[in-house]
Amino acid sequence: MATKIRLQRHGKKGKPFYYIVVADSRAPRDGRFIERLGSYNPNTNPATIDINFDKTLDWVNNGAQPTDTCRAILSYKGVLYKKHLQGGLKKGALTEEQVEAKFNAWLEQKDNKITGKKDSLSSAKEEAKKAALVAEAKKKEERAAAIVAKNTPPAEEVEEAPVAEAEEAPAAEVEAPAAEEAAPAADEAPAAE
């Protein structure tokens, strides 16, 4: 019987959640399986992967073939790297202490990388939140200015009225001297007769 390590889909439409299982390669995707090794939730960022490391390593060492996605997951969690290091131990290229030291160094580096990603995501989220607050404050100020502008036009009309009267007054003064000049001309005309 050929065994495969593969994903078994659960969850609702648009929100998948997977179990990582060992199953006969002829069994349906969501059907019968031999053993459940863990779970994989791609809905979170970064994806949440929870596996039983020792059971998974045993199955991989016994010949279970992971699918492409499961291979990526097992590589991400270090199962395939541990198998690789154990191969070097069997050949005599490495000692048990070297295998453990290399694997622990790899795990530490991987944890730092994951922690860095989580920190960058949380800081990006905080920056987006601050930017949204600034944009909201700006929009609030613009609305307040629009309301003030809407409520102040009657006061502006009152201010415009004295300016209009002041403009009319000099025009009246200009008309008066013209009338005076016309009057002497009228006086002179009858005298000439």
Secondary structure, DSSP 8 states (H G I E B T S, - for coil): --EEEEEEEEEETTEEEEEEEEEETTS-TTS--SEEEEEEETTSSS-EEEE-HHHHHHHHHTT-EE-HHHHHHHHHHTHHHHHHHHHHHHHTSS-HHHHHHHHHHHHHHHHHHHHHHHHHHHHHHHHHHHHHHHHHHHHHHHHHHHHHHHHSHHHHHHHHHHHHHHHHHHHHHHHHHHHHHHHHHHHHHHHH-
